[in-house]
């Protein structure tokens, strides 16, 4: 009887349990190879989806222009700009403005933007229904900043067309020069009138 019990215990120790089996690396590799068609399809679909998303996102190009404006008498020029109607959308503008703020204010005026909208046909390009929307879209596409220490202005324009972005940035620089020329002429006329009255 004791001998029979000993054999039974020995048999139970040698039997492998169901939870002790481990998956070897070769077996795992074989399983992956069997599913290579499915994995290839997933990779292909993911790649095509990524390309479609990348092509759907609009790509914008940015052109930058650096301008060094001349020294300006802001207190005298503010009165000139008011006569030119350039202060319509600058309620905070005043004689306390620094030189760089003065030029930044000019670049954001309708007096400067209106000729650009007409010249570059921006209303049609931006597909806007009103001029107000066109000016808003233009402000989104054009970034203007300054370096007070260096006395430089930075005009950056963005568009889906790289050439048009460059044209838009350059047009702002040219328009700024034209407005400054008008201010200089008007200031000279004011000085002449003052001296004539004194004489």
C-alpha positions as CSV (number, residue, x, y, z in Angstrom):
1,X,0.0,0.0,0.0
2,X,2.8,2.4,0.9
3,X,4.6,1.6,-2.4
4,X,1.5,2.5,-4.4
5,X,1.2,5.9,-2.7
6,X,4.8,6.7,-3.4
7,X,4.3,6.1,-7.2
8,X,1.2,8.3,-7.2
9,X,3.0,11.2,-5.6
10,X,5.9,10.8,-8.0
11,X,3.6,10.9,-11.0
12,X,1.9,14.1,-9.8
13,X,5.2,15.9,-9.4
14,X,6.3,15.2,-13.0
15,X,3.0,16.4,-14.6
16,X,3.4,19.9,-16.1
17,X,0.9,22.5,-15.0
18,X,-1.2,24.5,-17.5
19,X,0.1,27.8,-16.1
20,X,3.8,27.0,-16.3
21,X,4.0,27.1,-20.1
22,X,6.0,30.1,-21.5
23,X,5.9,31.5,-25.0
24,X,9.4,31.4,-26.5
25,X,10.8,34.1,-28.8
26,X,10.8,31.8,-31.9
27,X,7.1,31.0,-31.3
28,X,6.3,34.7,-31.0
29,X,8.2,35.5,-34.2
30,X,6.3,32.8,-36.0
31,X,3.0,34.2,-34.8
32,X,4.0,37.7,-36.1
33,X,5.0,36.2,-39.4
34,X,1.6,34.6,-39.7
35,X,0.0,38.0,-39.3
36,X,2.3,39.9,-41.6
37,X,-0.5,40.6,-44.1
38,X,-2.5,42.3,-41.4
39,X,0.4,44.3,-40.0
40,X,1.4,45.4,-43.5
41,X,-2.2,46.6,-44.2
42,X,-2.1,48.6,-40.9
43,X,1.2,50.1,-41.8
44,X,0.0,51.1,-45.3
45,X,-3.2,52.6,-44.0
46,X,-1.4,54.6,-41.3
47,X,1.1,55.9,-43.8
48,X,-1.6,57.0,-46.3
49,X,-3.6,58.6,-43.5
50,X,-0.5,60.6,-42.4
51,X,0.2,61.8,-45.9
52,X,-3.5,62.8,-46.4
53,X,-3.5,64.8,-43.2
54,X,-0.2,66.5,-44.1
55,X,-1.5,67.5,-47.5
56,X,-4.8,68.7,-46.1
57,X,-3.1,71.1,-43.7
58,X,-2.4,74.4,-45.5
59,X,1.3,75.3,-45.8
60,X,2.2,78.9,-45.3
61,X,5.4,80.7,-46.3
62,X,6.7,83.7,-44.3
63,X,8.7,86.5,-45.9
64,X,10.5,89.1,-43.7
65,X,11.6,92.6,-44.4
66,X,13.8,94.7,-42.1
67,X,13.4,98.5,-42.3
68,X,15.5,101.2,-40.7
69,X,13.2,104.3,-40.6
70,X,14.6,107.8,-40.2
71,X,14.5,109.7,-37.0
72,X,11.1,111.2,-36.6
73,X,9.6,114.0,-34.5
74,X,6.6,112.1,-33.2
75,X,5.0,115.1,-31.5
76,X,4.9,117.1,-34.8
77,X,4.2,114.0,-36.9
78,X,1.1,113.1,-34.8
79,X,-0.6,116.3,-35.9
80,X,0.3,115.7,-39.5
81,X,-1.0,112.2,-39.4
82,X,-4.3,113.4,-37.9
83,X,-4.6,115.8,-40.9
84,X,-3.9,112.9,-43.2
85,X,-6.6,110.9,-41.6
86,X,-4.2,108.2,-40.5
87,X,-5.2,108.1,-36.9
88,X,-8.7,106.8,-37.4
89,X,-7.9,103.4,-35.9
90,X,-5.3,104.6,-33.4
91,X,-7.2,106.1,-30.5
92,X,-4.2,105.7,-28.1
93,X,-1.8,107.5,-30.4
94,X,-0.3,110.7,-28.9
95,X,2.8,112.8,-28.6
96,X,4.1,110.4,-25.9
97,X,4.7,107.6,-28.4
98,X,8.3,106.6,-28.9
99,X,9.8,106.4,-32.4
100,X,9.3,102.7,-32.9
101,X,5.7,102.9,-31.6
102,X,5.1,105.7,-34.0
103,X,6.1,103.7,-37.1
104,X,4.3,100.6,-35.8
105,X,1.2,102.7,-35.5
106,X,1.6,104.0,-39.1
107,X,1.9,100.4,-40.5
108,X,-1.4,99.5,-38.9
109,X,-3.4,102.4,-40.2
110,X,-6.1,102.2,-42.9
111,X,-4.2,105.1,-44.6
112,X,-1.4,102.7,-45.3
113,X,-3.4,99.5,-45.7
114,X,-6.1,100.7,-48.1
115,X,-3.7,101.1,-51.1
116,X,-2.2,97.7,-50.5
117,X,-5.7,96.1,-50.4
118,X,-6.5,97.6,-53.8
119,X,-3.1,97.1,-55.4
120,X,-2.8,93.4,-54.4
121,X,-6.5,92.7,-54.8
122,X,-6.6,91.3,-51.2
123,X,-10.4,91.2,-51.0
124,X,-10.5,88.7,-53.8
125,X,-7.5,86.8,-52.6
126,X,-8.8,86.4,-49.1
127,X,-12.4,85.7,-50.3
128,X,-13.8,88.3,-47.9
129,X,-17.2,89.9,-48.2
130,X,-16.4,93.3,-46.7
131,X,-13.4,95.6,-46.4
132,X,-13.5,95.2,-42.6
133,X,-13.0,91.4,-43.0
134,X,-10.2,92.1,-45.5
135,X,-8.4,94.4,-43.1
136,X,-8.8,91.8,-40.3
137,X,-7.4,89.0,-42.5
138,X,-4.5,91.3,-43.5
139,X,-3.7,91.9,-39.9
140,X,-3.6,88.2,-39.3
141,X,-1.2,87.6,-42.2
142,X,1.1,90.5,-41.4
143,X,3.2,90.7,-38.2
144,X,5.0,93.9,-37.3
145,X,7.5,94.3,-34.5
146,X,10.4,96.5,-33.6
147,X,13.9,96.5,-32.1
148,X,14.1,99.6,-30.0
149,X,17.8,99.4,-29.4
150,X,18.7,98.8,-33.0
151,X,16.0,101.2,-34.3
152,X,14.8,98.5,-36.8
153,X,11.3,97.5,-37.9
154,X,10.5,93.9,-38.8
155,X,7.7,93.2,-41.2
156,X,6.7,89.5,-41.7
157,X,4.0,88.5,-44.1
158,X,2.6,84.9,-44.5
159,X,0.8,83.4,-47.4
160,X,0.4,80.0,-49.1
161,X,2.4,81.5,-52.1
162,X,6.0,82.2,-51.2
163,X,6.3,84.9,-53.9
164,X,3.1,86.6,-52.8
165,X,4.3,86.6,-49.2
166,X,7.4,88.4,-50.3
167,X,5.4,90.9,-52.4
168,X,3.1,91.6,-49.4
169,X,6.0,92.3,-47.0
170,X,7.8,94.5,-49.6
171,X,4.6,96.4,-50.3
172,X,4.3,97.3,-46.6
173,X,7.9,98.7,-46.6
174,X,7.2,100.7,-49.8
175,X,3.9,102.0,-48.4
176,X,5.6,103.1,-45.2
177,X,8.2,105.0,-47.2
178,X,5.5,106.8,-49.2
179,X,3.6,107.8,-46.0
180,X,6.8,109.1,-44.4
181,X,7.5,111.2,-47.5
182,X,4.0,112.7,-47.3
183,X,4.5,113.5,-43.6
184,X,7.9,115.1,-44.4
185,X,6.3,117.3,-47.1
186,X,3.4,118.3,-44.9
187,X,5.7,119.1,-42.0
188,X,7.9,121.3,-44.3
189,X,4.8,123.1,-45.5
190,X,3.7,123.7,-41.9
191,X,7.2,125.1,-41.0
192,X,7.0,127.4,-44.1
193,X,3.6,128.7,-43.1
194,X,4.9,129.4,-39.6
195,X,7.9,131.3,-40.7
196,X,5.8,133.3,-43.2
197,X,3.5,134.3,-40.5
198,X,6.4,135.3,-38.3
199,X,7.9,137.4,-41.0
